Amino acid sequence: MVHQERIAEIAAYYRALDEGTTLRHHFRHVDEEGGLWYIEAVPDRGDLIVIKQAELTLAGQLHRYSWEHLEDEHGGLTDQAIDPEQDPLEAIPAEEFQRVWTR
């Protein structure tokens, strides 16, 4: 029961960020297998928090994670803040992120 309560708290945190923030940053990342990761992040307490994340695999599979779907057998929404200065991320337009996210 405690595990379910913790998951609900985490989902509520990401949902509040998603619904309450207007300033959004979008990034793309190529992983070591050649898969593409698309990220939507918002500022929170001095950090950039990932609120939506989509992985497009080389096989063409799309895995999406957000407060509505935190994790599955393929992976999950990162719980680590990102730093565009340190992380290998490429800034992309919001429209590019949306094209992948709504695919």
N, C-alpha and C positions, 0 to 999 in steps of 0.2 A: 504493500500500500504506500509506503514511503517513497518508493521508486516512482510510482505513478504521480504522486503529488509533486515530486521534484521535476518531472517531465512537464507537468502542467505549469509550474512556475517558470521554467525555461521558455516554453512556448509563449506564455503571457508577456515575458520580457521582450522577445523578438517581435511579437505582434504589436506591442506598444511602440517600439521603434519604427516599425513599418508603417503604422497608421498615423504616427505623430510627427514624422520628420519630413520636411519638404526638400532639404538639401541632400541630394543623393550623388554618389560617385560610382562610376562603372568601370570595370577592368576586365581584361582578358589575360589568361595565363596558359602557356603550353606546358604540360607535364612531361616527365621523362619518357613516357610511352607515346607521346604525340597527341594525347587527348587535349581538348580545349576546355578550359574552365572559364565561365563567365560569372562575374561577381557584381552584386549591388551592395554597397556599403553606405552607412550613415554615421555621422559623428555622434559620439556619446561619451561625455566626461573626458574629453581629450583624446579619445581613441577612435579609430574607424572600425565599426562593427559590421560584419557581414550579415545581411538580413535575407539575402537571396543568393543562391549559388546553383549554377547549372553546369553539368559536365556533359560534353559531347564527345563520345568515345570514337576511336578510329573506325569501329564497326557501325557508326551512325546511331548508336543508342543515346538517348538523352535522359539524364537523371537530374531531377530538380529537387532542391531542398529549400525550405523556408519554415516559418513558424507553423505552417499548416502541415508540413511533412518534414520532420526533423531528421529522420534517418531511415534507412532500409538496409537490405543485404548488400547493397553496392557502396554505401558510404553514408555521409551525413553532413549537415550544416556545420561548418567549422565553428568552434567555440573560442578561437583565437582572434584577437584584433589584428588588423593588417596594417602595414606601414609601406606605402608606395615608394618611399625613399629606400627601403631596405629589401622589400620583397620583389621578386621578378614579375612585376605586373605591368601591363600596358594599359593606359587609360583609353577608353573607347567611348563613343557617343551613346547616350541612353537608348537611342533607336536600335543600335546594334544589339545591345543587351536584350531589349524587348522582343526583337525578331527571334532570338534564340529561345527566350523564356516562354513565349507564347506558341512556339512551334508545335 
